[in-house]
Protein backbone atom coordinates (compact mmCIF):
# COMPACT_ATOMS: atom_id res chain seq x y z
CA UNK A 1 0.00 0.00 0.00
CA UNK A 2 1.48 3.34 -0.99
CA UNK A 3 1.64 6.35 1.30
CA UNK A 4 -0.88 8.14 -0.88
CA UNK A 5 -3.29 5.20 -0.65
CA UNK A 6 -2.95 5.10 3.14
CA UNK A 7 -3.52 8.85 3.39
CA UNK A 8 -6.61 8.62 1.18
CA UNK A 9 -7.95 5.77 3.32
CA UNK A 10 -7.46 7.79 6.51
CA UNK A 11 -9.25 10.78 5.03
CA UNK A 12 -12.11 8.52 3.88
CA UNK A 13 -12.46 6.95 7.34
CA UNK A 14 -12.37 10.38 9.01
CA UNK A 15 -15.00 11.69 6.59
CA UNK A 16 -17.21 8.69 7.31
CA UNK A 17 -16.85 9.27 11.05
CA UNK A 18 -17.87 12.91 10.63
CA UNK A 19 -20.79 11.91 8.39
CA UNK A 20 -22.07 9.45 11.02
CA UNK A 21 -22.03 12.08 13.73
CA UNK A 22 -25.33 13.90 14.10
CA UNK A 23 -25.29 17.38 12.63
CA UNK A 24 -24.76 20.13 15.15
CA UNK A 25 -27.68 22.47 15.34
CA UNK A 26 -28.11 26.08 16.32
CA UNK A 27 -28.83 25.08 19.92
CA UNK A 28 -25.53 23.18 20.10
CA UNK A 29 -23.65 26.15 18.70
CA UNK A 30 -25.32 28.45 21.22
CA UNK A 31 -24.40 26.09 24.06
CA UNK A 32 -20.80 26.03 22.84
CA UNK A 33 -20.78 29.84 22.61
CA UNK A 34 -21.97 30.10 26.23
CA UNK A 35 -19.33 27.59 27.32
CA UNK A 36 -16.60 29.43 25.40
CA UNK A 37 -17.55 32.82 26.84
CA UNK A 38 -17.68 31.39 30.38
CA UNK A 39 -14.30 29.67 30.02
CA UNK A 40 -12.77 32.78 28.45
CA UNK A 41 -14.06 34.94 31.32
CA UNK A 42 -12.62 32.54 33.92
CA UNK A 43 -9.34 32.42 32.01
CA UNK A 44 -9.12 36.21 31.90
CA UNK A 45 -9.68 36.27 35.67
CA UNK A 46 -6.68 34.00 36.24
CA UNK A 47 -8.35 30.61 36.47
CA UNK A 48 -6.85 28.10 34.08
CA UNK A 49 -9.15 26.99 31.27
CA UNK A 50 -11.47 24.15 32.10
CA UNK A 51 -11.16 21.01 30.02
CA UNK A 52 -13.79 18.48 28.95
CA UNK A 53 -16.14 21.32 28.06
CA UNK A 54 -16.72 20.43 24.41
CA UNK A 55 -14.18 22.98 23.17
CA UNK A 56 -11.69 21.54 20.70
CA UNK A 57 -7.93 21.35 21.08
CA UNK A 58 -7.21 24.47 19.02
CA UNK A 59 -9.62 26.51 21.12
CA UNK A 60 -8.30 25.10 24.40
CA UNK A 61 -4.70 25.80 23.35
CA UNK A 62 -5.60 29.40 22.51
CA UNK A 63 -7.29 29.76 25.91
CA UNK A 64 -4.19 28.37 27.64
CA UNK A 65 -2.12 31.03 25.85
CA UNK A 66 -4.46 33.68 27.27
CA UNK A 67 -4.10 32.19 30.75
CA UNK A 68 -0.29 32.02 30.49
CA UNK A 69 -0.24 35.77 29.82
CA UNK A 70 -2.40 36.52 32.89
CA UNK A 71 -2.76 39.22 34.13
CA UNK A 72 -1.49 40.88 30.96
CA UNK A 73 -3.38 38.97 28.29
CA UNK A 74 -3.38 41.12 25.19
CA UNK A 75 -6.35 41.84 22.99
CA UNK A 76 -4.50 39.90 20.27
CA UNK A 77 -4.46 36.74 22.42
CA UNK A 78 -8.15 37.10 23.17
CA UNK A 79 -8.87 37.60 19.46
CA UNK A 80 -6.77 34.51 18.66
CA UNK A 81 -8.91 32.52 21.10
CA UNK A 82 -12.06 33.86 19.44
CA UNK A 83 -10.69 32.94 15.98
CA UNK A 84 -9.84 29.42 17.21
CA UNK A 85 -13.37 29.05 18.55
CA UNK A 86 -14.81 30.31 15.25
CA UNK A 87 -12.75 27.58 13.56
CA UNK A 88 -14.39 25.03 15.82
CA UNK A 89 -17.85 26.23 14.87
CA UNK A 90 -17.19 26.38 11.13
CA UNK A 91 -15.33 23.06 11.04
CA UNK A 92 -12.02 24.43 9.79
CA UNK A 93 -10.14 23.26 12.92
CA UNK A 94 -11.40 19.69 12.39
CA UNK A 95 -10.60 19.80 8.67
CA UNK A 96 -7.04 20.92 9.41
CA UNK A 97 -6.69 18.19 12.05
CA UNK A 98 -7.82 15.51 9.58
CA UNK A 99 -5.45 16.81 6.88
CA UNK A 100 -2.55 16.87 9.37
CA UNK A 101 -3.37 13.30 10.43
CA UNK A 102 -3.48 12.07 6.84
CA UNK A 103 -0.16 13.78 6.11
CA UNK A 104 1.48 12.31 9.24
CA UNK A 105 0.29 8.80 8.36
CA UNK A 106 1.48 9.18 4.79
CA UNK A 107 4.90 10.31 6.02
CA UNK A 108 5.22 7.31 8.36
CA UNK A 109 3.91 4.69 5.94
CA UNK A 110 6.45 2.30 4.46
CA UNK A 111 7.54 3.37 1.01
CA UNK A 112 6.84 0.74 -1.60
C-alpha positions, 0 to 999 in steps of 0.5 A: 500500500502506498503512502498516498493510498494510506492517506486517502484511506485515513481521510475517507475513514475520518469523513465517514466518522464525521458523516455518522455524527449527528449534525450540530444544530443552532442550539448546540452552537449556542451552548458552545458559545456560552461555554466558550464565553464562560471559560474565556471569562474565567481564564481572563480572571486568572483561572486556568481553562477548564477542560472536557467542556466540548471545546476543541484542542485548538480553542483550548490551546488558545485559551491556555495562551491567554491564561499564560499571559495573565494578568497581561493577556493582550487583545491579540491573544483574546482575538486569537482565542475567538478565531480558534473558537470560530474555527471550531464552529465552522469546522475548519479546525477539524478539517485541518486536524484531519489533513494533518493526520493524513499527512502524518500517516502518509509520512510514516507509511512504508515506502513501496 
